[in-house]
Amino acid sequence: MNQYPMTAHGAELLRAELNELKTVKRPQIIEAIAEAREHGDLKENAEYHAAREQQSFCEGRIQDIEAKLSNAQIIDVTKMENTGKVIFGTTVTILKLDTDEETTYRIVGDDEADIKNNLISVNSPIARGLIGKELDDVVNIQTPSGTVEYEIVAVEYI
C-alpha cells in the first residue's frame, strides 16, 4: 500500500470536508431523494435523477477522502528542527538569478497543491529540483521554457 505525503494542515482540511459531506450534504441529498419520490413516477422524474446523481458524487468523494486519509503519511514540519534543508512541507523562498525575481513556495502533497496560493506539489518540477537542497544553494530547474537558475534564499519550517 502506497503512503501519500500530506501536511498536517492538508489532512485537517480533508477531515473537515469529510465531516461536511457526511453530516450536512448526505442528509440534504437523502431528503431531496425522499421529496422527489413523493412526486410519483420515477422514470420521468428529473429531480429524482438529479438527486441520485448528487448522491453518487457525494458517496464517491467520501470514499476518495477516506482512502486518502487512511493512506496519508502526515508530516508536520513545525515539530522538526530547521536545518536549512528543503524537505516536504517547508516554505522555500527562491530567487530567479536572471531577473532577481523572488518567489515563495510551500511544498505540499498533490491534493493540497494550489499554485495561486503558492502551494506546489511535491511532484512538481520545481519542488523535485529543490528537495534535498539547502539554504544558499544554487539550483538549475528544467522548465518548459528551458533551464532556469534559482538561489535558495530562505527555508522555513512553518
C-alpha positions in Angstrom: 0.0 0.0 0.0 1.4 3.4 -1.0 1.7 6.1 1.5 1.0 9.6 0.3 2.7 12.6 2.0 0.4 15.2 3.3 0.9 18.2 5.6 -1.0 18.4 8.9 -3.0 21.4 7.6 -3.9 19.5 4.4 -5.1 16.5 6.4 -7.2 18.8 8.6 -8.8 20.3 5.6 -9.7 16.9 4.2 -11.2 15.8 7.6 -13.3 19.0 7.6 -14.6 18.3 4.1 -15.3 14.7 5.0 -17.3 15.8 8.1 -19.2 18.3 5.9 -20.1 15.7 3.4 -21.2 13.2 6.0 -23.2 15.5 8.3 -24.6 18.1 6.0 -24.6 17.1 2.3 -25.5 13.5 2.7 -28.7 14.2 4.8 -29.7 17.0 2.4 -29.4 14.6 -0.6 -31.4 11.9 1.2 -34.1 14.5 1.9 -34.1 15.6 -1.7 -34.4 12.0 -2.9 -37.3 11.3 -0.5 -39.1 14.5 -1.6 -38.6 13.6 -5.3 -40.0 10.1 -4.7 -43.2 11.7 -3.4 -43.8 13.3 -6.8 -44.6 9.9 -8.3 -43.3 8.2 -11.5 -39.5 7.9 -11.0 -38.8 7.2 -14.7 -39.6 10.7 -15.8 -38.7 12.5 -12.6 -35.7 14.8 -13.3 -35.5 15.9 -9.6 -35.1 12.3 -8.5 -32.4 11.6 -11.1 -30.5 14.8 -10.3 -30.6 13.9 -6.5 -29.4 10.4 -7.2 -26.5 11.8 -9.3 -25.6 14.1 -6.5 -25.7 11.2 -4.1 -23.4 9.2 -6.3 -20.9 12.1 -6.5 -21.1 12.7 -2.7 -20.5 9.0 -1.8 -17.6 8.8 -4.3 -16.0 11.8 -2.8 -16.4 10.4 0.7 -14.7 7.1 -0.3 -11.9 9.1 -2.0 -11.2 11.2 1.0 -11.4 8.2 3.4 -8.9 6.3 1.2 -6.5 9.3 1.1 -6.6 9.8 4.8 -6.1 6.1 5.5 -3.0 6.1 3.3 -1.7 9.5 4.3 1.7 10.0 5.8 1.1 13.2 7.7 4.3 15.3 8.1 4.3 18.3 10.4 7.5 20.3 9.8 6.7 22.7 12.6 7.8 20.0 15.0 11.1 19.5 13.3 14.4 21.3 13.8 15.1 23.8 11.0 18.3 22.5 9.4 18.1 24.8 6.4 17.4 21.8 4.2 14.4 21.8 1.8 12.1 18.9 2.7 8.4 18.1 2.2 6.3 20.8 4.0 8.9 23.5 4.1 8.3 27.0 2.9 11.1 28.0 0.4 11.9 31.4 -0.9 13.9 31.3 -4.2 15.5 34.0 -6.2 15.4 33.7 -10.0 19.0 34.7 -10.8 18.5 36.2 -14.3 15.6 38.5 -13.3 16.2 38.9 -9.5 12.5 37.9 -9.0 11.8 36.4 -5.6 9.1 33.8 -5.1 8.0 31.9 -2.0 6.5 28.4 -2.3 5.3 25.8 0.2 5.9 22.2 -0.8 2.8 20.1 -0.2 1.0 16.9 -1.2 -0.7 16.5 -4.6 -4.2 17.1 -3.1 -3.1 20.3 -1.4 -1.3 21.9 -4.4 -2.7 25.3 -5.4 -0.3 27.5 -7.4 -2.5 30.6 -6.9 -1.6 30.3 -3.2 2.0 29.3 -3.9 1.4 25.8 -2.7 3.3 23.5 -5.1 3.1 19.7 -5.3 6.0 17.6 -4.1 5.9 16.0 -7.6 6.2 19.3 -9.5 9.5 20.1 -11.4 10.3 23.0 -9.1 9.7 21.0 -5.9 11.7 18.0 -7.2 14.5 20.3 -8.0 14.5 21.9 -4.6 14.1 18.9 -2.3 17.3 17.9 -0.6 19.0 21.3 -1.3 20.0 23.7 1.4 19.9 27.4 2.1 22.1 29.4 -0.3 22.4 26.6 -2.8 22.0 27.4 -6.5 19.8 25.0 -8.4 19.0 24.5 -12.0 15.4 23.6 -12.7 14.2 22.3 -16.0 11.0 24.2 -17.1 9.0 24.1 -20.4 10.9 27.3 -21.4 14.3 25.9 -20.6 16.6 25.6 -17.6 16.2 28.3 -15.0 18.7 29.0 -12.3 17.5 29.8 -8.8 19.1 30.5 -5.5 17.5 29.4 -2.3 17.3 32.4 -0.1 15.1 31.2 2.8 13.9 27.8 4.1 11.2 28.0 6.8 9.7 25.2 8.8 6.3 26.8 9.4 
